[in-house]
Amino acid sequence: MSHISVGFSLNMFRAVFEKVRDTLQIPILPKPYSYQGGSGMSTVTITLKGKARLENGTVDFIAPDRLRISELDIVFDELKLTIKLDIDEIAFGDECIIQNPINEKCIVNVPKKSIFEANPDVVIKFNLVPLVPRVELSFDLILDEKKTDGVPSHWAITGQPDLPDIEIDFADSLGDLIQEKLTQAIKDIIPGNSSFERVLVQKIRSFGEFVRNLLDVGDDIQEWAQRTLLNEIGLGNIIIGAVLDYYQDKLNATLFKIPNPYPVINVGKLKQCNGLEISLPPVYVEIDTIQAKVTDDYLFVNIEFSDIITKTLKGVGT
């Protein structure tokens, strides 16, 4: 039994990685996430839409059988957050807010009014790109040997994704920005007469508390925003899935492939001294196994050939 070994340098893999990396676009498609706000007083719908690309990143060989891609930056070209609130209607009015202390007659009366009658009542949109300053992805590819069926069949070295890890940083101002925008959007719904605002504040205590109740969060809107984006909308999983799916589609998860049986001699002709030609039919040798291993600088593929020749030489024109 004979064998050959083929080596691929780490620098070669890094060059291939950069070409694959630079062609990837990550779409973040809008998939609305909805839930009931505090005490059922609102329906909250959150949608995220955008697109991202990859920058930087390093590739290393980790003996005996891993390729590690680390510190891969996710750069957002677009990331738009939309929050919609469908708030239960609030009716108030025919209420005296300023009364004469002497005769108890009403000085300022608020006429009857209903607010939050639309659906949705509040829609805010803003750009999240400056509020997500860092997204970094790392993952391993575990080398595996696989034989595929077909004519011809193939032996392949594949890389199976493992240990994906993503780190997403959010600006500390994210929660405050959401609260400010929602508060202003609610105030914009209130009729221009300031008396309505005073009556509404009596009912809801404060706009800040009202917004938090609508979202069904405690005092920390920042924590709610991060949890919603990461766990409910799944921003990290969207990115990981897109990168790994792209790797699967682009490379078919295959790092090295060789046909089996392997053509040792292709079809051709050999001219003899007497001028006659010999036709050389193809000769194939079966591959028993292949094995991959890595060092710090190289990926080595060892190919073990069988002693079985599937087709032999045949002379023509003797």
Wavefront OBJ file of the C-alpha trace (Angstrom):
o trace
v 0.000 0.000 0.000
v 1.329 3.449 -0.968
v 0.431 6.891 0.209
v 1.030 10.556 -0.440
v 0.821 13.583 1.851
v -0.384 16.994 0.755
v 0.267 20.122 2.819
v -1.666 23.399 2.797
v -0.159 26.416 4.494
v -1.950 28.578 7.032
v -1.253 31.624 4.862
v -3.153 30.006 2.003
v -6.160 29.401 4.248
v -6.030 32.986 5.445
v -6.063 34.281 1.876
v -9.074 32.094 1.010
v -10.826 33.155 4.214
v -10.444 36.842 3.335
v -12.007 36.342 -0.105
v -14.945 34.398 1.322
v -15.366 36.908 4.167
v -15.468 39.940 1.894
v -18.307 38.592 -0.266
v -20.760 37.921 2.562
v -23.769 40.154 3.178
v -25.894 39.324 6.221
v -29.575 40.240 5.800
v -31.551 40.881 8.974
v -35.115 40.365 7.830
v -38.019 41.862 9.766
v -39.751 39.257 11.928
v -42.075 41.101 14.308
v -42.019 40.082 17.961
v -45.198 40.919 19.904
v -46.323 40.577 23.502
v -48.884 41.975 25.921
v -47.731 44.904 28.014
v -48.320 45.412 31.720
v -51.788 44.342 32.947
v -52.842 43.840 29.333
v -52.982 47.606 28.792
v -51.016 47.489 25.541
v -49.691 45.298 22.761
v -46.006 45.825 22.055
v -44.578 44.902 18.633
v -40.864 45.158 17.948
v -39.215 44.715 14.552
v -35.554 44.761 13.595
v -34.361 45.145 10.013
v -30.932 45.672 8.529
v -27.873 44.302 6.810
v -24.323 43.610 7.907
v -20.961 42.507 6.552
v -17.762 41.001 7.923
v -14.414 42.621 8.598
v -11.091 41.581 10.117
v -10.905 38.192 11.844
v -8.049 35.715 12.119
v -7.620 32.073 11.133
v -5.428 29.711 13.164
v -4.734 25.985 13.174
v -5.334 24.291 16.520
v -3.750 20.835 16.709
v -4.757 18.182 16.078
v -7.964 18.838 14.128
v -9.345 22.382 14.402
v -9.416 25.585 12.394
v -10.247 28.539 14.603
v -11.804 31.705 13.182
v -11.767 34.422 15.819
v -12.330 38.149 16.344
v -14.524 38.378 13.246
v -16.159 41.816 13.295
v -19.794 42.216 12.261
v -20.289 45.685 10.765
v -23.828 46.964 10.344
v -24.539 49.029 7.265
v -28.151 49.316 8.376
v -29.973 48.392 11.585
v -33.415 49.888 12.110
v -35.514 49.285 15.209
v -39.265 49.841 15.108
v -41.426 49.770 18.244
v -45.214 49.895 17.923
v -47.617 50.325 20.833
v -51.317 49.597 20.599
v -52.530 51.164 23.850
v -55.908 50.529 25.411
v -58.178 53.521 24.973
v -58.267 55.957 27.863
v -61.406 58.101 28.247
v -61.566 61.084 30.540
v -63.241 64.463 30.715
v -66.204 66.261 32.206
v -63.826 66.657 35.116
v -63.103 69.780 37.074
v -59.396 70.277 37.544
v -59.556 73.775 39.125
v -62.299 74.528 41.603
v -63.259 77.768 43.334
v -62.415 77.162 47.006
v -65.106 79.546 48.154
v -68.199 78.413 46.331
v -66.825 75.119 44.976
v -67.817 76.058 41.456
v -65.642 74.721 38.671
v -63.272 77.254 37.151
v -61.527 74.932 34.617
v -63.411 71.932 33.287
v -61.870 69.340 30.954
v -64.319 68.305 28.230
v -64.861 64.611 27.589
v -62.128 63.096 25.472
v -60.743 59.708 24.492
v -57.161 59.091 23.467
v -55.244 56.069 22.140
v -58.003 55.159 19.687
v -55.712 54.303 16.774
v -54.037 50.966 16.054
v -51.155 51.254 16.573
v -51.198 54.405 18.648
v -47.437 54.931 18.811
v -44.749 54.071 16.268
v -41.103 54.992 16.800
v -38.232 54.183 14.483
v -34.564 54.839 14.920
v -31.152 53.840 13.687
v -29.401 51.330 15.944
v -26.064 51.372 14.098
v -24.324 53.863 16.428
v -25.881 52.122 19.449
v -24.307 48.722 18.683
v -20.618 49.685 18.600
v -19.130 46.176 18.688
v -20.200 42.746 17.490
v -17.524 40.040 17.413
v -17.911 36.412 16.322
v -15.623 33.406 16.814
v -16.084 29.731 15.944
v -14.134 26.538 15.261
v -14.228 24.133 12.341
v -13.571 20.533 13.381
v -11.845 18.543 10.634
v -13.536 15.305 9.645
v -12.949 12.733 6.904
v -15.933 11.655 4.866
v -16.546 9.407 1.859
v -19.401 10.360 -0.437
v -21.256 8.107 -2.857
v -21.545 8.757 -6.554
v -19.748 8.109 -9.836
v -17.055 8.849 -9.098
v -17.329 8.895 -5.350
v -15.146 11.270 -3.358
v -13.136 11.449 -0.211
v -13.393 14.821 1.471
v -12.045 16.748 4.416
v -14.900 18.717 5.908
v -15.016 21.358 8.604
v -17.954 21.070 10.987
v -18.787 24.300 12.877
v -18.333 24.134 16.640
v -18.315 26.506 19.617
v -19.840 29.598 17.967
v -19.482 32.542 20.323
v -20.734 36.057 19.734
v -20.238 39.198 21.800
v -22.572 42.158 21.279
v -22.076 45.483 23.023
v -24.889 48.007 23.314
v -24.452 51.692 24.082
v -25.531 52.611 27.625
v -27.843 55.249 26.168
v -30.066 52.736 24.335
v -32.656 52.410 27.101
v -32.839 56.157 27.736
v -33.296 56.835 24.024
v -36.190 54.375 23.791
v -37.898 55.932 26.811
v -37.410 59.466 25.514
v -38.806 58.651 22.073
v -41.810 56.771 23.439
v -42.566 59.499 25.974
v -42.453 62.208 23.305
v -44.592 60.139 20.918
v -47.253 59.711 23.635
v -47.186 63.415 24.492
v -47.681 64.215 20.806
v -50.986 62.330 20.901
v -52.364 64.460 23.748
v -54.553 67.380 22.601
v -52.917 70.776 22.641
v -54.799 72.002 25.693
v -52.433 71.494 28.647
v -55.424 70.645 30.840
v -55.665 67.271 29.132
v -52.050 66.533 29.976
v -52.634 67.379 33.648
v -55.628 65.050 33.813
v -53.744 62.291 32.058
v -50.786 62.621 34.427
v -53.206 62.276 37.342
v -54.306 58.960 35.859
v -50.896 57.574 34.909
v -48.781 59.207 37.663
v -45.884 60.029 35.333
v -44.999 59.554 31.681
v -41.867 57.583 32.571
v -43.824 55.152 34.718
v -46.537 54.929 32.054
v -44.022 53.971 29.363
v -42.445 51.327 31.605
v -45.891 49.880 32.355
v -46.758 49.788 28.667
v -43.548 47.859 27.957
v -44.044 45.738 31.090
v -40.553 46.432 32.385
v -39.188 47.480 35.739
v -36.981 50.484 36.238
v -34.258 49.282 33.830
v -35.336 49.794 30.211
v -31.713 49.251 29.151
v -31.789 45.683 30.449
v -35.176 45.093 28.778
v -33.899 46.424 25.429
v -30.798 44.214 25.458
v -32.757 41.128 26.528
v -35.391 41.708 23.862
v -32.880 42.214 21.050
v -30.745 39.240 22.071
v -33.228 36.685 23.407
v -36.581 37.464 21.824
v -35.538 38.791 18.423
v -32.353 36.713 18.519
v -29.919 39.164 16.946
v -26.894 37.028 17.872
v -28.466 33.821 16.519
v -29.415 35.586 13.272
v -25.774 36.582 12.724
v -24.342 33.176 13.689
v -26.845 31.383 11.467
v -26.153 33.629 8.485
v -22.359 33.214 8.733
v -22.467 29.431 9.176
v -25.134 28.986 6.482
v -23.022 31.034 4.092
v -20.009 28.887 4.885
v -22.044 25.746 4.195
v -23.457 27.090 0.918
v -20.242 28.640 -0.363
v -17.861 25.804 0.457
v -20.347 22.979 0.999
v -18.443 22.586 4.294
v -15.619 20.987 2.252
v -11.995 22.031 2.686
v -10.426 19.341 0.492
v -11.900 16.817 -1.973
v -10.385 14.054 -4.101
v -12.171 11.629 -6.486
v -12.228 7.924 -5.684
v -10.954 5.968 -7.536
v -8.171 8.413 -8.298
v -6.935 8.729 -11.938
v -3.257 7.800 -11.947
v -2.975 7.875 -15.757
v -5.401 9.795 -17.929
v -6.307 8.894 -21.488
v -3.503 9.725 -23.880
v -1.132 8.479 -26.590
v 2.514 7.479 -26.487
v 4.637 7.537 -29.657
v 7.134 4.677 -29.961
v 10.561 4.749 -31.615
v 9.187 2.951 -34.671
v 6.656 5.713 -35.147
v 3.670 3.730 -33.998
v 1.418 5.117 -31.248
v 0.138 3.369 -28.191
v -3.210 4.484 -26.842
v -3.108 4.807 -23.079
v -6.446 4.140 -21.414
v -7.080 5.639 -17.980
v -5.830 3.865 -14.883
v -7.527 4.354 -11.534
v -6.417 3.426 -8.044
v -8.799 3.023 -5.129
v -8.289 5.204 -2.070
v -8.587 3.333 1.214
v -8.563 6.269 3.626
v -7.586 9.880 4.027
v -6.650 11.609 7.250
v -6.198 15.261 8.130
v -4.215 16.848 10.918
v -2.950 20.327 11.589
v 0.171 21.846 13.058
v 0.668 25.510 13.872
v 1.429 26.333 10.229
v 0.102 23.545 8.005
v -2.880 21.336 7.291
v -1.628 17.933 6.161
v -3.791 15.432 4.288
v -2.459 11.863 4.182
v -3.948 9.708 1.390
v -3.634 5.908 1.580
v -4.021 4.119 -1.751
v -5.154 0.534 -2.234
v -3.172 -1.978 -4.299
v -6.263 -2.509 -6.452
v -6.059 -1.036 -9.967
v -9.524 -0.715 -11.443
v -8.359 -0.402 -15.071
v -5.056 -1.471 -16.701
v -2.907 -0.246 -19.617
v -3.888 -1.551 -23.007
v -1.672 -1.266 -26.110
v -3.223 -0.255 -29.427
v -1.579 -0.101 -32.867
v 1.297 -2.493 -32.160
l 1 2 3 4 5 6 7 8 9 10 11 12 13 14 15 16 17 18 19 20 21 22 23 24 25 26 27 28 29 30 31 32 33 34 35 36 37 38 39 40 41 42 43 44 45 46 47 48 49 50 51 52 53 54 55 56 57 58 59 60 61 62 63 64 65 66 67 68 69 70 71 72 73 74 75 76 77 78 79 80 81 82 83 84 85 86 87 88 89 90 91 92 93 94 95 96 97 98 99 100 101 102 103 104 105 106 107 108 109 110 111 112 113 114 115 116 117 118 119 120 121 122 123 124 125 126 127 128 129 130 131 132 133 134 135 136 137 138 139 140 141 142 143 144 145 146 147 148 149 150 151 152 153 154 155 156 157 158 159 160 161 162 163 164 165 166 167 168 169 170 171 172 173 174 175 176 177 178 179 180 181 182 183 184 185 186 187 188 189 190 191 192 193 194 195 196 197 198 199 200 201 202 203 204 205 206 207 208 209 210 211 212 213 214 215 216 217 218 219 220 221 222 223 224 225 226 227 228 229 230 231 232 233 234 235 236 237 238 239 240 241 242 243 244 245 246 247 248 249 250 251 252 253 254 255 256 257 258 259 260 261 262 263 264 265 266 267 268 269 270 271 272 273 274 275 276 277 278 279 280 281 282 283 284 285 286 287 288 289 290 291 292 293 294 295 296 297 298 299 300 301 302 303 304 305 306 307 308 309 310 311 312 313 314 315 316 317 318
